[in-house]
Amino acid sequence: MAAVSGFGVGLLPNWVVSTDIHSGKLMPLFNDPDGRKEDIYCEYLLTRQKN
């Protein structure tokens, strides 16, 4: 779920998360070259710890 100009939660599988996304960093959620969906971002939260 994502919210435009508000708050929402986006759950992505691990294979979607690329190496340039770091825990707690705000990232654009969609590739929108035309600028039709403004202010849609996600914050990646670390959900697993490596042992």
Sequence and secondary structure as in RCSB ss.txt:
>XXXX:A:sequence
MAAVSGFGVGLLPNWVVSTDIHSGKLMPLFNDPDGRKEDIYCEYLLTRQKN
>XXXX:A:secstr
   TTS       GGG  TT  TT EEESS  TT  STT EEE        
